[in-house]
């Protein structure tokens, strides 16, 4: 026989397991907060912007007799060159960094601002001052080396990275992490509550017997306490009689 559960029964399960749900939710939020504030290393980001001169790129395209759009093609090429070992090796050597080109590459991102000729170089680092140095050095080395690689001089540093007075890390974000942990903990708590209710096959009430046997309940024996016994004895005594 197919069993159905009503909305009232769902709320009853949640009410019965409310303490478990609250404990799991609070524990998940607390663990996330402790990890975000005390265990995870803050990561800072510094960005510098360079401008790809349209006139220079266009003149080179006309000299080479190439008919493609220089704005898109050249910027795509530049993005690859900026993260190449050829550039990053020189950045590491000039700044005397204790890292490898592969590791530095993982902390560098290059993006084009919409359809413009502005390219943003972003560097993530545990030290905000070092992130600023690396971002600016990549732009300088790229500006210097691209003229030799492609025989052009169309790169201009538009906005160098600067160290803020009170830099804020981009990650971790404690409040966001705690909010996510709260939602996940709540979902886990509710799931465990329903799982425990589903696995609980003990009989606790007359309704449980009726569901299991499929028979109506004709009567029930209630639990008799000492107070009930005293009350029953008093009610059976003749009037005026005392113990």
RAUR-V238930 format. One record per residue. N is the residue number from 1. RES is the residue in three letters. PHI is phi as a letter, one per 30 degrees, with the letter a starting at -180 (none if undefined). BURIAL is b if it has 9 or more other C-alpha atoms within 8 Angstrom, else e. Layout:
((N:RES:PHI:BURIAL) (N:RES:PHI:BURIAL))
//
This chain:
((1:UNK:none:e) (2:UNK:d:e) (3:UNK:c:e) (4:UNK:b:e) (5:UNK:b:e) (6:UNK:d:e) (7:UNK:d:e) (8:UNK:d:e) (9:UNK:d:e) (10:UNK:d:b) (11:UNK:d:e) (12:UNK:d:e) (13:UNK:d:b) (14:UNK:d:b) (15:UNK:d:e) (16:UNK:d:e) (17:UNK:c:b) (18:UNK:d:e) (19:UNK:d:e) (20:UNK:d:b) (21:UNK:d:b) (22:UNK:d:b) (23:UNK:d:e) (24:UNK:d:b) (25:UNK:d:b) (26:UNK:d:b) (27:UNK:d:b) (28:UNK:d:b) (29:UNK:d:b) (30:UNK:d:b) (31:UNK:d:e) (32:UNK:d:b) (33:UNK:d:b) (34:UNK:d:b) (35:UNK:d:b) (36:UNK:d:b) (37:UNK:d:e) (38:UNK:b:e) (39:UNK:c:e) (40:UNK:d:e) (41:UNK:d:e) (42:UNK:d:b) (43:UNK:c:b) (44:UNK:c:b) (45:UNK:b:b) (46:UNK:b:b) (47:UNK:b:b) (48:UNK:b:b) (49:UNK:c:b) (50:UNK:b:b) (51:UNK:c:b) (52:UNK:c:b) (53:UNK:d:b) (54:UNK:d:b) (55:UNK:d:e) (56:UNK:d:b) (57:UNK:d:b) (58:UNK:d:b) (59:UNK:d:e) (60:UNK:d:b) (61:UNK:d:b) (62:UNK:d:b) (63:UNK:d:e) (64:UNK:d:e) (65:UNK:i:e) (66:UNK:c:e) (67:UNK:c:e) (68:UNK:d:e) (69:UNK:d:e) (70:UNK:d:b) (71:UNK:e:b) (72:UNK:d:e) (73:UNK:d:b) (74:UNK:d:b) (75:UNK:d:b) (76:UNK:d:e) (77:UNK:d:e) (78:UNK:d:e) (79:UNK:e:b) (80:UNK:d:e) (81:UNK:d:b) (82:UNK:d:b) (83:UNK:c:b) (84:UNK:d:b) (85:UNK:e:e) (86:UNK:e:e) (87:UNK:d:b) (88:UNK:d:b) (89:UNK:e:b) (90:UNK:d:b) (91:UNK:d:b) (92:UNK:d:b) (93:UNK:d:e) (94:UNK:d:e) (95:UNK:c:e) (96:UNK:h:e) (97:UNK:d:e) (98:UNK:c:e) (99:UNK:a:e) (100:UNK:c:e) (101:UNK:e:b) (102:UNK:d:e) (103:UNK:d:e) (104:UNK:d:b) (105:UNK:e:b) (106:UNK:d:e) (107:UNK:c:b) (108:UNK:c:b) (109:UNK:b:b) (110:UNK:b:b) (111:UNK:b:e) (112:UNK:c:b) (113:UNK:d:b) (114:UNK:i:e) (115:UNK:c:e) (116:UNK:d:e) (117:UNK:c:b) (118:UNK:c:b) (119:UNK:c:b) (120:UNK:c:b) (121:UNK:c:b) (122:UNK:c:b) (123:UNK:b:b) (124:UNK:c:b) (125:UNK:a:b) (126:UNK:d:b) (127:UNK:c:e) (128:UNK:d:b) (129:UNK:d:e) (130:UNK:d:e) (131:UNK:d:b) (132:UNK:d:b) (133:UNK:d:b) (134:UNK:d:b) (135:UNK:d:b) (136:UNK:d:b) (137:UNK:d:b) (138:UNK:d:b) (139:UNK:d:b) (140:UNK:d:b) (141:UNK:d:b) (142:UNK:d:b) (143:UNK:d:b) (144:UNK:d:e) (145:UNK:d:b) (146:UNK:d:b) (147:UNK:d:b) (148:UNK:d:e) (149:UNK:d:e) (150:UNK:c:e) (151:UNK:h:e) (152:UNK:b:b) (153:UNK:b:e) (154:UNK:b:b) (155:UNK:c:b) (156:UNK:b:b) (157:UNK:d:b) (158:UNK:d:e) (159:UNK:b:e) (160:UNK:d:b) (161:UNK:d:b) (162:UNK:b:e) (163:UNK:d:b) (164:UNK:d:e) (165:UNK:d:e) (166:UNK:b:e) (167:UNK:d:e) (168:UNK:c:e) (169:UNK:d:b) (170:UNK:d:b) (171:UNK:a:e) (172:UNK:d:b) (173:UNK:c:e) (174:UNK:e:b) (175:UNK:d:e) (176:UNK:d:e) (177:UNK:d:b) (178:UNK:d:b) (179:UNK:d:b) (180:UNK:d:e) (181:UNK:d:b) (182:UNK:d:b) (183:UNK:d:b) (184:UNK:d:b) (185:UNK:d:b) (186:UNK:d:b) (187:UNK:d:e) (188:UNK:d:b) (189:UNK:d:b) (190:UNK:d:b) (191:UNK:d:e) (192:UNK:d:e) (193:UNK:d:b) (194:UNK:d:b) (195:UNK:d:e) (196:UNK:d:e) (197:UNK:d:e) (198:UNK:d:e) (199:UNK:d:e) (200:UNK:d:e) (201:UNK:c:e) (202:UNK:d:e) (203:UNK:c:e) (204:UNK:c:e) (205:UNK:b:e) (206:UNK:d:e) (207:UNK:d:e) (208:UNK:d:b) (209:UNK:d:b) (210:UNK:d:b) (211:UNK:d:e) (212:UNK:d:e) (213:UNK:d:e) (214:UNK:i:e) (215:UNK:b:e) (216:UNK:d:e) (217:UNK:d:e) (218:UNK:c:e) (219:UNK:a:e) (220:UNK:b:e) (221:UNK:c:e) (222:UNK:d:e) (223:UNK:d:e) (224:UNK:c:e) (225:UNK:c:e) (226:UNK:d:e) (227:UNK:d:e) (228:UNK:d:e) (229:UNK:d:b) (230:UNK:d:e) (231:UNK:d:e) (232:UNK:d:e) (233:UNK:d:e) (234:UNK:d:e) (235:UNK:d:e) (236:UNK:d:e) (237:UNK:d:e) (238:UNK:d:e) (239:UNK:d:e) (240:UNK:j:e) (241:UNK:d:e) (242:UNK:c:e) (243:UNK:d:e))
//
